[in-house]
């Protein structure tokens, strides 16, 4: 016999008859009429090829086949009832959940130190893993629950995704202290567009993010740079700028994080570049998931401006 042949309601009636031993009692408890209970029992008898209950002056007595089914049916119904009625909860203090977050190397530099420090006290056993937005099909991975959240400038996440804006992101020029464009702390701390164009540049291509819009904006304005070096990510830029006379156009929040460790300077960009929005994304399938909700609120509370 296949499970698809059995109406679950018949098993509910069977289980209640085992406890009540009377059709009238089972009907009253289940909120059914006596004919309805009798009809359900008749269907189950036919399906299983057994009388299941025999009428006696003391009530309905289960047959050996019914006794054999009694405990497995009761256990199965209890398991289903618990599963259907349980409230999914998330306790960060005791959870050992592992979260996967899509972010770039900028995100790791900017978000992770603060986030990990907060987790140390608020969720001491929770673990994080980061996933490069360009290393996976981020949309599919988030839809499948393989990546819980994504942070950054991610224009490809559209249909099926929810989002909350964290902060606007501007761009600045960055170079080493002592560079020919470094005018010192008491001077104008600005460079002209001509000086920007004349400099040697390192450009970060950052596939899988929206940072390529900077290059598009410069090209639309006819601003041409002498690009001496192209790299696929931001993480090495601090080292490169510290040891060369090249300059770079970088997100301001990244610049603020790296200037001190690498002995760099950042100044306002001479080109009128538009701000971009750094956003927190999650898939609609996990909008009500308590663990996902908790991490979203934590990140939003710490980084939203």
C-alpha positions as CSV (number, residue, x, y, z in Angstrom):
1,X,0.0,0.0,0.0
2,X,1.3,3.5,-0.9
3,X,0.8,6.4,1.4
4,X,-0.9,8.4,-1.3
5,X,-3.8,5.9,-1.0
6,X,-4.5,6.9,2.6
7,X,-6.5,9.9,3.7
8,X,-4.8,11.3,6.8
9,X,-8.2,12.1,8.3
10,X,-8.9,8.3,8.5
11,X,-5.9,7.8,10.7
12,X,-7.1,10.7,12.9
13,X,-10.4,9.0,13.4
14,X,-8.7,5.6,13.9
15,X,-6.5,7.1,16.6
16,X,-9.4,8.7,18.4
17,X,-11.4,5.5,18.3
18,X,-8.5,3.7,20.0
19,X,-8.7,6.2,22.8
20,X,-12.5,6.6,23.1
21,X,-13.6,3.0,22.1
22,X,-17.0,4.5,21.2
23,X,-18.1,6.1,17.9
24,X,-20.1,8.7,19.8
25,X,-17.2,9.7,21.9
26,X,-14.8,10.0,19.0
27,X,-17.4,12.0,17.0
28,X,-17.8,14.5,19.9
29,X,-14.1,15.0,20.4
30,X,-13.4,15.4,16.7
31,X,-16.4,17.6,16.1
32,X,-17.9,15.2,13.6
33,X,-21.2,13.5,13.3
34,X,-21.5,9.8,14.3
35,X,-22.3,8.8,10.7
36,X,-19.2,10.6,9.5
37,X,-17.0,8.6,12.0
38,X,-18.8,5.4,11.0
39,X,-18.2,6.2,7.3
40,X,-14.5,6.9,8.0
41,X,-14.1,3.6,9.8
42,X,-15.8,1.7,7.0
43,X,-13.4,3.3,4.5
44,X,-10.4,2.3,6.6
45,X,-11.7,-1.2,7.1
46,X,-12.0,-1.6,3.3
47,X,-8.6,-0.1,2.7
48,X,-6.8,-2.3,5.2
49,X,-8.9,-5.4,4.8
50,X,-9.5,-5.8,8.5
51,X,-12.5,-5.1,10.8
52,X,-10.1,-3.0,13.1
53,X,-12.8,-2.7,15.8
54,X,-15.4,-5.2,17.1
55,X,-18.5,-4.0,18.8
56,X,-19.0,-5.4,22.3
57,X,-21.3,-4.4,25.3
58,X,-18.2,-2.7,26.8
59,X,-17.4,-0.7,23.7
60,X,-15.4,-1.2,20.5
61,X,-12.5,-3.6,21.0
62,X,-9.5,-3.3,18.6
63,X,-8.5,-6.3,16.6
64,X,-4.9,-7.6,16.6
65,X,-4.3,-5.7,13.4
66,X,-5.5,-2.4,15.0
67,X,-3.4,-3.0,18.1
68,X,-0.4,-3.5,15.8
69,X,-1.1,-0.2,14.1
70,X,-2.0,1.7,17.3
71,X,1.5,2.9,18.4
72,X,3.0,3.7,15.0
73,X,-0.1,5.7,14.0
74,X,-0.1,7.6,17.3
75,X,3.6,8.4,17.0
76,X,3.2,9.5,13.4
77,X,0.3,11.8,14.2
78,X,2.1,13.3,17.2
79,X,5.2,14.0,15.1
80,X,3.1,15.7,12.4
81,X,1.2,17.7,15.0
82,X,4.4,18.9,16.6
83,X,6.0,19.8,13.2
84,X,2.9,21.8,12.1
85,X,2.6,23.7,15.3
86,X,6.2,24.3,16.4
87,X,7.3,27.9,16.5
88,X,10.7,28.4,14.8
89,X,12.9,30.5,17.0
90,X,16.5,31.7,17.0
91,X,18.4,32.3,20.2
92,X,21.7,34.0,19.3
93,X,23.2,33.4,22.7
94,X,23.0,29.6,22.3
95,X,22.9,29.1,18.5
96,X,25.7,27.4,16.7
97,X,24.4,28.5,13.3
98,X,26.8,29.2,10.5
99,X,25.9,32.0,8.1
100,X,27.2,32.6,4.6
101,X,27.4,36.3,3.5
102,X,28.2,37.5,0.0
103,X,30.5,40.4,0.0
104,X,33.6,41.8,-1.7
105,X,37.0,42.3,-0.2
106,X,35.9,45.9,0.6
107,X,33.1,44.4,2.6
108,X,35.4,42.2,4.5
109,X,37.7,45.1,5.4
110,X,34.8,47.5,6.3
111,X,32.2,45.2,7.9
112,X,33.9,42.2,9.4
113,X,35.9,43.7,12.2
114,X,32.9,45.5,13.7
115,X,30.5,42.6,13.0
116,X,32.8,39.9,14.5
117,X,33.3,42.0,17.6
118,X,29.5,42.3,18.1
119,X,29.1,38.5,17.6
120,X,31.6,37.8,20.3
121,X,29.2,39.0,22.9
122,X,25.8,38.7,21.3
123,X,26.2,35.3,19.5
124,X,29.4,33.7,20.8
125,X,28.9,30.4,19.0
126,X,27.7,31.7,15.7
127,X,30.1,31.4,12.8
128,X,30.4,33.4,9.6
129,X,31.8,32.6,6.1
130,X,32.1,35.1,3.3
131,X,31.5,34.3,-0.3
132,X,32.8,36.4,-3.2
133,X,29.9,37.8,-5.2
134,X,31.8,36.9,-8.4
135,X,32.7,33.4,-7.3
136,X,29.1,32.0,-7.3
137,X,25.8,32.7,-9.1
138,X,24.8,34.9,-6.2
139,X,21.1,35.0,-7.2
140,X,20.8,31.2,-7.4
141,X,22.8,30.6,-4.3
142,X,20.7,33.0,-2.2
143,X,17.5,31.5,-3.6
144,X,18.7,28.0,-2.6
145,X,19.6,29.2,0.9
146,X,23.3,28.6,0.3
147,X,24.1,32.3,0.9
148,X,22.0,34.0,3.6
149,X,22.7,37.7,2.9
150,X,24.7,39.8,0.6
151,X,26.2,43.2,1.2
152,X,27.4,45.8,-1.3
153,X,26.7,47.4,-4.6
154,X,24.9,44.6,-6.4
155,X,22.6,45.7,-9.2
156,X,22.1,42.2,-10.4
157,X,20.0,41.2,-7.4
158,X,16.5,42.3,-8.5
159,X,13.4,40.1,-8.8
160,X,12.8,37.9,-5.8
161,X,15.1,40.0,-3.5
162,X,14.4,42.4,-0.7
163,X,16.8,45.0,0.4
164,X,17.6,47.8,2.9
165,X,20.0,50.6,2.1
166,X,22.8,51.0,4.6
167,X,24.6,54.1,3.5
168,X,25.7,56.2,0.4
169,X,29.1,55.5,-0.9
170,X,31.3,58.3,-2.4
171,X,34.6,58.0,-4.2
172,X,37.9,59.7,-3.5
173,X,41.5,59.8,-4.8
174,X,44.1,57.9,-2.7
175,X,47.9,58.0,-2.9
176,X,50.9,57.6,-0.6
177,X,52.1,60.3,1.8
178,X,54.9,62.3,0.2
179,X,53.4,61.9,-3.3
180,X,53.7,64.8,-5.6
181,X,50.0,65.4,-5.1
182,X,50.2,65.3,-1.3
183,X,49.9,69.0,-0.3
184,X,50.3,68.4,3.4
185,X,47.8,68.7,6.2
186,X,47.7,72.5,6.3
187,X,47.1,73.0,2.6
188,X,44.1,72.6,0.2
189,X,44.1,68.8,0.2
190,X,42.5,68.8,-3.2
191,X,43.8,68.0,-6.7
192,X,42.7,69.3,-10.0
193,X,41.2,67.3,-12.8
194,X,44.3,68.0,-14.9
195,X,46.5,66.6,-12.1
196,X,44.3,63.6,-11.9
197,X,44.5,62.9,-15.6
198,X,48.3,63.4,-15.6
199,X,48.9,60.8,-12.9
200,X,49.6,57.1,-13.3
201,X,46.6,55.0,-12.1
202,X,45.9,51.6,-10.6
203,X,42.3,50.5,-11.4
204,X,40.3,47.8,-9.6
205,X,37.9,46.0,-11.9
206,X,36.0,44.2,-9.2
207,X,33.9,41.9,-11.3
208,X,30.5,41.1,-9.8
209,X,30.1,44.5,-8.2
210,X,28.7,47.8,-9.4
211,X,32.0,49.6,-8.9
212,X,32.6,49.6,-12.6
213,X,30.2,52.5,-12.8
214,X,33.0,54.8,-11.8
215,X,34.9,53.9,-15.0
216,X,31.7,54.4,-17.0
217,X,31.1,57.8,-15.4
218,X,34.6,59.0,-16.2
219,X,34.3,57.7,-19.8
220,X,31.0,59.5,-20.3
221,X,32.7,62.8,-19.3
222,X,35.6,62.1,-21.7
223,X,38.1,61.8,-18.8
224,X,41.0,59.6,-19.9
225,X,43.5,58.2,-17.4
226,X,46.9,56.6,-17.8
227,X,46.1,53.2,-16.4
228,X,49.4,51.5,-15.6
229,X,47.9,48.6,-13.6
230,X,44.6,46.7,-13.4
231,X,43.8,44.3,-10.6
232,X,40.7,42.2,-9.9
233,X,40.2,43.1,-6.3
234,X,40.7,45.9,-3.7
235,X,42.7,44.0,-1.1
236,X,46.1,44.7,-2.6
237,X,45.6,48.3,-3.4
238,X,47.0,49.6,-0.1
239,X,50.2,47.8,-0.6
240,X,50.5,48.9,-4.2
241,X,49.9,52.6,-3.5
242,X,52.2,52.6,-0.5
243,X,55.1,51.5,-2.7
244,X,54.5,53.4,-5.9
245,X,53.6,56.8,-7.2
246,X,50.3,55.6,-8.7
247,X,46.9,56.9,-7.5
248,X,43.6,55.1,-7.3
249,X,39.9,56.0,-7.3
250,X,38.5,54.2,-4.3
251,X,35.3,54.1,-2.2
252,X,35.6,56.6,0.6
253,X,34.9,54.1,3.4
254,X,37.6,51.8,2.1
255,X,40.0,54.7,1.9
256,X,39.3,55.7,5.5
257,X,40.2,52.2,6.6
258,X,43.5,51.8,4.8
259,X,45.1,55.3,4.8
260,X,46.6,54.9,8.3
261,X,47.9,51.3,8.1
262,X,49.5,52.0,4.7
263,X,50.6,55.6,5.2
264,X,48.3,56.9,2.5
265,X,46.3,60.1,1.9
266,X,42.8,60.5,0.5
267,X,41.4,63.7,-1.1
268,X,38.2,64.7,-2.6
269,X,37.8,63.5,-6.2
270,X,38.2,66.2,-8.8
271,X,35.6,64.5,-11.1
272,X,31.9,64.8,-10.3
273,X,31.2,61.1,-9.6
274,X,27.8,60.1,-8.4
275,X,27.3,58.4,-5.0
276,X,26.3,54.8,-4.9
277,X,24.2,52.9,-2.4
278,X,25.7,50.1,-0.3
279,X,22.8,47.8,0.4
280,X,21.9,44.7,2.4
281,X,20.1,42.0,0.3
282,X,18.2,38.8,1.2
283,X,15.9,36.5,-0.8
284,X,12.2,36.8,-0.2
285,X,12.0,33.1,0.7
286,X,13.9,33.8,3.9
287,X,12.2,37.0,4.8
288,X,10.4,35.4,7.8
289,X,13.3,33.2,8.9
290,X,14.1,34.2,12.5
291,X,17.9,33.6,12.1
292,X,18.0,35.6,8.9
293,X,15.9,38.4,10.5
294,X,18.2,38.6,13.5
295,X,21.4,38.9,11.4
296,X,19.8,41.5,9.2
297,X,18.7,43.6,12.1
298,X,22.1,43.3,13.7
299,X,23.9,44.5,10.5
300,X,21.4,47.3,9.9
301,X,21.6,48.5,13.5
302,X,25.4,48.8,13.3
303,X,26.0,50.1,9.8
304,X,22.9,52.0,8.6
305,X,23.3,55.7,8.2
